[in-house]
Amino acid sequence: MTTLKQAELLAQFDQPWRDGTPVFACCRKTIEAAINTVDLEAVACLPVSERVQALRATADPKHLDGHRCCVGHLADLAFDLPSMVEPCHV
């Protein structure tokens, strides 16, 4: 079940471009899987490198090897997550 916060985060990737970077269907699926898999509030409070790793851990490494677009959007989400979820002051 998708919560309101998850839906808001997914909506960030609804457009064909996000922050000057194209968002493909594979990117949306990868982001959706990450958002629906992790505890967003807990991950948002981690240091940025750990946030990136936590989000990347939700995707198939072989997929990420061939889809740099998805890797980039997961990193973008990791950087933006604290301001989007706001569970703590990072």
N, CA, C and O atoms as a printed pandas DataFrame, in Angstrom:
     atom_number atom_name residue_name chain_id  residue_number  x_coord  y_coord  z_coord
0              1         N          MET        A               1    0.842   -1.176    0.000
1              2        CA          MET        A               1    0.000    0.000    0.000
2              3         C          MET        A               1    0.889    1.243    0.000
3              4         O          MET        A               1    1.813    1.349    0.807
4              5         N          THR        A               2    0.616    2.160   -0.886
5              6        CA          THR        A               2    1.401    3.377   -0.996
6              7         C          THR        A               2    0.819    4.448   -0.085
7              8         O          THR        A               2   -0.373    4.750   -0.142
8              9         N          THR        A               3    1.676    5.016    0.756
9             10        CA          THR        A               3    1.228    6.090    1.637
10            11         C          THR        A               3    1.223    7.403    0.875
11            12         O          THR        A               3    1.727    7.488   -0.245
12            13         N          LEU        A               4    0.650    8.422    1.494
13            14        CA          LEU        A               4    0.613    9.739    0.875
14            15         C          LEU        A               4    2.034   10.243    0.622
15            16         O          LEU        A               4    2.304   10.805   -0.439
16            17         N          LYS        A               5    2.938   10.052    1.570
17            18        CA          LYS        A               5    4.325   10.512    1.409
18            19         C          LYS        A               5    4.998    9.774    0.250
19            20         O          LYS        A               5    5.711   10.389   -0.542
20            21         N          GLN        A               6    4.778    8.476    0.148
21            22        CA          GLN        A               6    5.342    7.720   -0.963
22            23         C          GLN        A               6    4.806    8.233   -2.290
23            24         O          GLN        A               6    5.563    8.371   -3.250
24            25         N          ALA        A               7    3.514    8.515   -2.355
25            26        CA          ALA        A               7    2.910    9.037   -3.584
26            27         C          ALA        A               7    3.498   10.393   -3.951
27            28         O          ALA        A               7    3.731   10.674   -5.127
28            29         N          GLU        A               8    3.737   11.229   -2.951
29            30        CA          GLU        A               8    4.344   12.536   -3.202
30            31         C          GLU        A               8    5.761   12.385   -3.756
31            32         O          GLU        A               8    6.161   13.116   -4.662
32            33         N          LEU        A               9    6.507   11.442   -3.211
33            34        CA          LEU        A               9    7.871   11.210   -3.694
34            35         C          LEU        A               9    7.852   10.666   -5.114
35            36         O          LEU        A               9    8.635   11.103   -5.957
36            37         N          LEU        A              10    6.970    9.725   -5.383
37            38        CA          LEU        A              10    6.864    9.165   -6.732
38            39         C          LEU        A              10    6.480   10.239   -7.741
39            40         O          LEU        A              10    6.947   10.226   -8.879
40            41         N          ALA        A              11    5.636   11.158   -7.324
41            42        CA          ALA        A              11    5.204   12.238   -8.223
42            43         C          ALA        A              11    6.385   13.100   -8.677
43            44         O          ALA        A              11    6.310   13.742   -9.725
44            45         N          GLN        A              12    7.455   13.122   -7.914
45            46        CA          GLN        A              12    8.655   13.869   -8.298
46            47         C          GLN        A              12    9.257   13.318   -9.593
47            48         O          GLN        A              12   10.018   14.010  -10.270
48            49         N          PHE        A              13    8.918   12.079   -9.934
49            50        CA          PHE        A              13    9.493   11.416  -11.105
50            51         C          PHE        A              13    8.451   11.150  -12.191
51            52         O          PHE        A              13    8.691   10.351  -13.096
52            53         N          ASP        A              14    7.305   11.808  -12.106
53            54        CA          ASP        A              14    6.230   11.630  -13.095
54            55         C          ASP        A              14    6.508   12.325  -14.422
55            56         O          ASP        A              14    6.070   11.858  -15.474
56            57         N          GLN        A              15    7.212   13.404  -14.377
57            58        CA          GLN        A              15    7.473   14.184  -15.585
58            59         C          GLN        A              15    8.601   13.532  -16.400
59            60         O          GLN        A              15    9.372   12.741  -15.857
60            61         N          PRO        A              16    8.703   13.853  -17.687
61            62        CA          PRO        A              16    9.763   13.259  -18.505
62            63         C          PRO        A              16   11.166   13.729  -18.119
63            64         O          PRO        A              16   12.160   13.105  -18.493
64            65         N          TRP        A              17   11.242   14.834  -17.366
65            66        CA          TRP        A              17   12.541   15.355  -16.919
66            67         C          TRP        A              17   12.443   15.712  -15.450
67            68         O          TRP        A              17   11.404   16.177  -14.982
68            69         N          ARG        A              18   13.527   15.495  -14.726
69            70        CA          ARG        A              18   13.627   15.939  -13.333
70            71         C          ARG        A              18   15.003   16.550  -13.158
71            72         O          ARG        A              18   16.021   15.884  -13.346
72            73         N          ASP        A              19   15.022   17.803  -12.802
73            74        CA          ASP        A              19   16.285   18.525  -12.594
74            75         C          ASP        A              19   17.213   18.409  -13.799
75            76         O          ASP        A              19   18.421   18.229  -13.644
76            77         N          GLY        A              20   16.645   18.513  -14.996
77            78        CA          GLY        A              20   17.452   18.493  -16.209
78            79         C          GLY        A              20   17.906   17.116  -16.664
79            80         O          GLY        A              20   18.706   17.003  -17.593
80            81         N          THR        A              21   17.405   16.073  -16.022
81            82        CA          THR        A              21   17.782   14.704  -16.366
82            83         C          THR        A              21   16.540   13.945  -16.820
83            84         O          THR        A              21   15.499   14.019  -16.166
84            85         N          PRO        A              22   16.635   13.213  -17.938
85            86        CA          PRO        A              22   15.457   12.477  -18.397
86            87         C          PRO        A              22   15.061   11.373  -17.412
87            88         O          PRO        A              22   15.908   10.723  -16.799
88            89         N          VAL        A              23   13.757   11.188  -17.285
89            90        CA          VAL        A              23   13.212   10.133  -16.429
90            91         C          VAL        A              23   12.525    9.131  -17.350
91            92         O          VAL        A              23   11.510    9.441  -17.972
92            93         N          PHE        A              24   13.085    7.930  -17.431
93            94        CA          PHE        A              24   12.548    6.871  -18.282
94            95         C          PHE        A              24   11.651    5.951  -17.451
95            96         O          PHE        A              24   11.622    6.059  -16.225
96            97         N          ALA        A              25   10.932    5.062  -18.100
97            98        CA          ALA        A              25   10.069    4.110  -17.398
98            99         C          ALA        A              25   10.873    3.252  -16.418
99           100         O          ALA        A              25   10.404    2.955  -15.320
100          101         N          CYS        A              26   12.076    2.859  -16.817
101          102        CA          CYS        A              26   12.906    2.041  -15.923
102          103         C          CYS        A              26   13.273    2.831  -14.669
103          104         O          CYS        A              26   13.364    2.265  -13.580
104          105         N          CYS        A              27   13.482    4.139  -14.824
105          106        CA          CYS        A              27   13.812    4.992  -13.677
106          107         C          CYS        A              27   12.634    5.044  -12.710
107          108         O          CYS        A              27   12.807    4.930  -11.497
108          109         N          ARG        A              28   11.445    5.216  -13.259
109          110        CA          ARG        A              28   10.251    5.286  -12.415
110          111         C          ARG        A              28   10.049    3.975  -11.644
111          112         O          ARG        A              28    9.711    3.991  -10.460
112          113         N          LYS        A              29   10.256    2.851  -12.317
113          114        CA          LYS        A              29   10.103    1.548  -11.653
114          115         C          LYS        A              29   11.147    1.373  -10.561
115          116         O          LYS        A              29   10.839    0.873   -9.479
116          117         N          THR        A              30   12.371    1.781  -10.837
117          118        CA          THR        A              30   13.447    1.648   -9.857
118          119         C          THR        A              30   13.186    2.533   -8.649
119          120         O          THR        A              30   13.359    2.097   -7.511
120          121         N          ILE        A              31   12.774    3.761   -8.885
121          122        CA          ILE        A              31   12.463    4.687   -7.794
122          123         C          ILE        A              31   11.268    4.182   -6.991
123          124         O          ILE        A              31   11.281    4.222   -5.761
124          125         N          GLU        A              32   10.246    3.711   -7.681
125          126        CA          GLU        A              32    9.062    3.196   -6.989
126          127         C          GLU        A              32    9.421    2.014   -6.099
127          128         O          GLU        A              32    8.955    1.931   -4.963
128          129         N          ALA        A              33   10.238    1.109   -6.599
129          130        CA          ALA        A              33   10.658   -0.045   -5.791
130          131         C          ALA        A              33   11.417    0.419   -4.552
131          132         O          ALA        A              33   11.190   -0.096   -3.457
132          133         N          ALA        A              34   12.303    1.372   -4.715
133          134        CA          ALA        A              34   13.086    1.875   -3.581
134          135         C          ALA        A              34   12.174    2.530   -2.550
135          136         O          ALA        A              34   12.285    2.260   -1.354
136          137         N          ILE        A              35   11.280    3.387   -3.014
137          138        CA          ILE        A              35   10.384    4.111   -2.109
138          139         C          ILE        A              35    9.459    3.160   -1.359
139          140         O          ILE        A              35    9.147    3.388   -0.191
140          141         N          ASN        A              36    9.022    2.100   -2.022
141          142        CA          ASN        A              36    8.107    1.153   -1.396
142          143         C          ASN        A              36    8.815    0.107   -0.549
143          144         O          ASN        A              36    8.163   -0.628    0.193
144          145         N          THR        A              37   10.134    0.026   -0.646
145          146        CA          THR        A              37   10.880   -1.000    0.070
146          147         C          THR        A              37   11.502   -0.499    1.364
147          148         O          THR        A              37   11.480   -1.201    2.375
148          149         N          VAL        A              38   12.052    0.698    1.343
149          150        CA          VAL        A              38   12.788    1.193    2.508
150          151         C          VAL        A              38   11.872    1.936    3.477
151          152         O          VAL        A              38   10.787    2.384    3.105
152          153         N          ASP        A              39   12.317    2.057    4.704
153          154        CA          ASP        A              39   11.673    2.913    5.699
154          155         C          ASP        A              39   12.179    4.324    5.416
155          156         O          ASP        A              39   13.298    4.671    5.792
156          157         N          LEU        A              40   11.367    5.126    4.763
157          158        CA          LEU        A              40   11.793    6.437    4.285
158          159         C          LEU        A              40   12.298    7.339    5.404
159          160         O          LEU        A              40   13.306    8.025    5.235
160          161         N          GLU        A              41   11.621    7.347    6.527
161          162        CA          GLU        A              41   12.048    8.208    7.631
162          163         C          GLU        A              41   13.384    7.773    8.197
163          164         O          GLU        A              41   14.222    8.612    8.529
164          165         N          ALA        A              42   13.591    6.475    8.310
165          166        CA          ALA        A              42   14.869    5.978    8.837
166          167         C          ALA        A              42   16.005    6.265    7.860
167          168         O          ALA        A              42   17.083    6.697    8.270
168          169         N          VAL        A              43   15.770    6.029    6.583
169          170        CA          VAL        A              43   16.807    6.265    5.574
170          171         C          VAL        A              43   17.128    7.752    5.467
171          172         O          VAL        A              43   18.289    8.119    5.288
172          173         N          ALA        A              44   16.127    8.602    5.572
173          174        CA          ALA        A              44   16.346   10.044    5.453
174          175         C          ALA        A              44   17.287   10.575    6.522
175          176         O          ALA        A              44   17.947   11.593    6.314
176          177         N          CYS        A              45   17.356    9.901    7.660
177          178        CA          CYS        A              45   18.206   10.352    8.765
178          179         C          CYS        A              45   19.642    9.838    8.674
179          180         O          CYS        A              45   20.492   10.234    9.471
180          181         N          LEU        A              46   19.916    8.965    7.715
181          182        CA          LEU        A              46   21.267    8.427    7.550
182          183         C          LEU        A              46   22.172    9.444    6.856
183          184         O          LEU        A              46   21.682   10.354    6.188
184          185         N          PRO        A              47   23.493    9.293    7.011
185          186        CA          PRO        A              47   24.416   10.103    6.209
186          187         C          PRO        A              47   24.180    9.807    4.726
187          188         O          PRO        A              47   23.729    8.719    4.367
188          189         N          VAL        A              48   24.484   10.766    3.886
189          190        CA          VAL        A              48   24.137   10.667    2.464
190          191         C          VAL        A              48   24.685    9.402    1.802
191          192         O          VAL        A              48   23.970    8.776    1.019
192          193         N          SER        A              49   25.903    9.013    2.082
193          194        CA          SER        A              49   26.453    7.812    1.434
194          195         C          SER        A              49   25.667    6.571    1.834
195          196         O          SER        A              49   25.480    5.667    1.019
196          197         N          GLU        A              50   25.209    6.517    3.071
197          198        CA          GLU        A              50   24.411    5.379    3.516
198          199         C          GLU        A              50   23.008    5.434    2.900
199          200         O          GLU        A              50   22.423    4.392    2.604
200          201         N          ARG        A              51   22.469    6.640    2.706
201          202        CA          ARG        A              51   21.168    6.763    2.028
202          203         C          ARG        A              51   21.274    6.216    0.613
203          204         O          ARG        A              51   20.412    5.458    0.168
204          205         N          VAL        A              52   22.334    6.601   -0.096
205          206        CA          VAL        A              52   22.530    6.115   -1.468
206          207         C          VAL        A              52   22.606    4.590   -1.472
207          208         O          VAL        A              52   21.942    3.941   -2.280
208          209         N          GLN        A              53   23.399    4.021   -0.590
209          210        CA          GLN        A              53   23.558    2.568   -0.545
210          211         C          GLN        A              53   22.246    1.867   -0.187
211          212         O          GLN        A              53   21.927    0.821   -0.752
212          213         N          ALA        A              54   21.488    2.438    0.746
213          214        CA          ALA        A              54   20.206    1.826    1.131
214          215         C          ALA        A              54   19.230    1.805   -0.042
215          216         O          ALA        A              54   18.527    0.817   -0.251
216          217         N          LEU        A              55   19.188    2.889   -0.802
217          218        CA          LEU        A              55   18.293    2.942   -1.956
218          219         C          LEU        A              55   18.775    2.034   -3.078
219          220         O          LEU        A              55   17.971    1.367   -3.728
220          221         N          ARG        A              56   20.084    2.006   -3.307
221          222        CA          ARG        A              56   20.630    1.140   -4.357
222          223         C          ARG        A              56   20.431   -0.333   -4.030
223          224         O          ARG        A              56   20.295   -1.157   -4.934
224          225         N          ALA        A              57   20.413   -0.669   -2.745
225          226        CA          ALA        A              57   20.256   -2.065   -2.331
226          227         C          ALA        A              57   18.885   -2.630   -2.699
227          228         O          ALA        A              57   18.687   -3.844   -2.667
228          229         N          THR        A              58   17.947   -1.766   -3.045
229          230        CA          THR        A              58   16.602   -2.233   -3.409
230          231         C          THR        A              58   16.514   -2.650   -4.867
231          232         O          THR        A              58   15.516   -3.242   -5.279
232          233         N          ALA        A              59   17.537   -2.354   -5.653
233          234        CA          ALA        A              59   17.511   -2.648   -7.094
234          235         C          ALA        A              59   18.472   -3.789   -7.426
235          236         O          ALA        A              59   19.419   -4.054   -6.686
236          237         N          ASP        A              60   18.218   -4.445   -8.529
237          238        CA          ASP        A              60   19.093   -5.494   -9.041
238          239         C          ASP        A              60   20.404   -4.840   -9.487
239          240         O          ASP        A              60   20.387   -3.952  -10.339
240          241         N          PRO        A              61   21.532   -5.265   -8.928
241          242        CA          PRO        A              61   22.813   -4.660   -9.304
242          243         C          PRO        A              61   23.094   -4.742  -10.810
243          244         O          PRO        A              61   23.704   -3.836  -11.378
244          245         N          LYS        A              62   22.656   -5.815  -11.446
245          246        CA          LYS        A              62   22.873   -5.946  -12.894
246          247         C          LYS        A              62   22.069   -4.885  -13.650
247          248         O          LYS        A              62   22.523   -4.361  -14.667
248          249         N          HIS        A              63   20.888   -4.580  -13.150
249          250        CA          HIS        A              63   20.090   -3.519  -13.776
250          251         C          HIS        A              63   20.825   -2.185  -13.632
251          252         O          HIS        A              63   20.926   -1.419  -14.590
252          253         N          LEU        A              64   21.325   -1.920  -12.455
253          254        CA          LEU        A              64   22.017   -0.651  -12.221
254          255         C          LEU        A              64   23.290   -0.542  -13.047
255          256         O          LEU        A              64   23.668    0.554  -13.461
256          257         N          ASP        A              65   23.960   -1.676  -13.294
257          258        CA          ASP        A              65   25.172   -1.658  -14.131
258          259         C          ASP        A              65   24.871   -1.140  -15.532
259          260         O          ASP        A              65   25.705   -0.467  -16.138
260          261         N          GLY        A              66   23.701   -1.446  -16.041
261          262        CA          GLY        A              66   23.352   -1.052  -17.401
262          263         C          GLY        A              66   22.473    0.183  -17.487
263          264         O          GLY        A              66   22.200    0.675  -18.582
264          265         N          HIS        A              67   22.030    0.684  -16.356
265          266        CA          HIS        A              67   21.101    1.817  -16.349
266          267         C          HIS        A              67   21.643    2.927  -15.455
267          268         O          HIS        A              67   21.206    3.100  -14.317
268          269         N          ARG        A              68   22.593    3.666  -15.988
269          270        CA          ARG        A              68   23.170    4.776  -15.229
270          271         C          ARG        A              68   22.100    5.819  -14.907
271          272         O          ARG        A              68   22.221    6.558  -13.930
272          273         N          CYS        A              69   21.062    5.873  -15.727
273          274        CA          CYS        A              69   19.961    6.810  -15.483
274          275         C          CYS        A              69   19.306    6.497  -14.132
275          276         O          CYS        A              69   19.018    7.403  -13.349
276          277         N          CYS        A              70   19.078    5.222  -13.873
277          278        CA          CYS        A              70   18.455    4.814  -12.617
278          279         C          CYS        A              70   19.376    5.089  -11.432
279          280         O          CYS        A              70   18.920    5.515  -10.371
280          281         N          VAL        A              71   20.655    4.848  -11.611
281          282        CA          VAL        A              71   21.635    5.120  -10.564
282          283         C          VAL        A              71   21.608    6.601  -10.203
283          284         O          VAL        A              71   21.618    6.968   -9.028
284          285         N          GLY        A              72   21.573    7.435  -11.223
285          286        CA          GLY        A              72   21.555    8.874  -10.984
286          287         C          GLY        A              72   20.312    9.329  -10.246
287          288         O          GLY        A              72   20.393   10.163   -9.345
288          289         N          HIS        A              73   19.164    8.790  -10.621
289          290        CA          HIS        A              73   17.930    9.190   -9.942
290          291         C          HIS        A              73   17.870    8.665   -8.512
291          292         O          HIS        A              73   17.319    9.333   -7.638
292          293         N          LEU        A              74   18.423    7.486   -8.258
293          294        CA          LEU        A              74   18.493    7.001   -6.879
294          295         C          LEU        A              74   19.390    7.916   -6.042
295          296         O          LEU        A              74   19.080    8.208   -4.887
296          297         N          ALA        A              75   20.492    8.361   -6.622
297          298        CA          ALA        A              75   21.380    9.285   -5.908
298          299         C          ALA        A              75   20.669   10.619   -5.669
299          300         O          ALA        A              75   20.775   11.196   -4.587
300          301         N          ASP        A              76   19.947   11.105   -6.676
301          302        CA          ASP        A              76   19.186   12.347   -6.500
302          303         C          ASP        A              76   18.180   12.202   -5.356
303          304         O          ASP        A              76   18.054   13.088   -4.511
304          305         N          LEU        A              77   17.481   11.093   -5.340
305          306        CA          LEU        A              77   16.510   10.846   -4.282
306          307         C          LEU        A              77   17.201   10.809   -2.918
307          308         O          LEU        A              77   16.684   11.357   -1.945
308          309         N          ALA        A              78   18.357   10.170   -2.846
309          310        CA          ALA        A              78   19.101   10.092   -1.587
310          311         C          ALA        A              78   19.472   11.485   -1.080
311          312         O          ALA        A              78   19.379   11.757    0.117
312          313         N          PHE        A              79   19.889   12.363   -1.985
313          314        CA          PHE        A              79   20.256   13.717   -1.584
314          315         C          PHE        A              79   19.027   14.531   -1.176
315          316         O          PHE        A              79   19.097   15.336   -0.247
316          317         N          ASP        A              80   17.910   14.326   -1.862
317          318        CA          ASP        A              80   16.706   15.115   -1.620
318          319         C          ASP        A              80   15.840   14.588   -0.478
319          320         O          ASP        A              80   15.019   15.326    0.065
320          321         N          LEU        A              81   16.013   13.336   -0.114
321          322        CA          LEU        A              81   15.113   12.676    0.836
322          323         C          LEU        A              81   14.937   13.420    2.159
323          324         O          LEU        A              81   13.799   13.558    2.605
324          325         N          PRO        A              82   15.986   13.906    2.807
325          326        CA          PRO        A              82   15.767   14.585    4.083
326          327         C          PRO        A              82   14.831   15.789    3.981
327          328         O          PRO        A              82   14.021   16.015    4.880
328          329         N          SER        A              83   14.928   16.546    2.927
329          330        CA          SER        A              83   14.042   17.708    2.792
330          331         C          SER        A              83   12.644   17.316    2.347
331          332         O          SER        A              83   11.693   18.071    2.549
332          333         N          MET        A              84   12.511   16.144    1.746
333          334        CA          MET        A              84   11.209   15.700    1.255
334          335         C          MET        A              84   10.433   14.935    2.331
335          336         O          MET        A              84    9.202   14.936    2.326
336          337         N          VAL        A              85   11.140   14.291    3.243
337          338        CA          VAL        A              85   10.491   13.502    4.279
338          339         C          VAL        A              85   10.493   14.256    5.619
339          340         O          VAL        A              85    9.525   14.181    6.376
340          341         N          GLU        A              86   11.544   14.956    5.896
341          342        CA          GLU        A              86   11.705   15.791    7.074
342          343         C          GLU        A              86   11.406   15.084    8.407
343          344         O          GLU        A              86   10.671   15.633    9.227
344          345         N          PRO        A              87   11.943   13.909    8.642
345          346        CA          PRO        A              87   11.716   13.261    9.933
346          347         C          PRO        A              87   12.719   13.715   10.998
347          348         O          PRO        A              87   12.487   13.559   12.197
348          349         N          CYS        A              88   13.819   14.272   10.540
349          350        CA          CYS        A              88   14.880   14.649   11.462
350          351         C          CYS        A              88   15.654   15.806   10.841
351          352         O          CYS        A              88   15.428   16.170    9.687
352          353         N          HIS        A              89   16.541   16.362   11.595
353          354        CA          HIS        A              89   17.373   17.453   11.082
354          355         C          HIS        A              89   18.736   16.885   10.744
355          356         O          HIS        A              89   19.516   16.547   11.634
356          357         N          VAL        A              90   19.021   16.782    9.452
357          358        CA          VAL        A              90   20.284   16.204    8.993
358          359         C          VAL        A              90   21.242   17.333    8.687
359          360         O          VAL        A              90   22.378   17.086    8.282
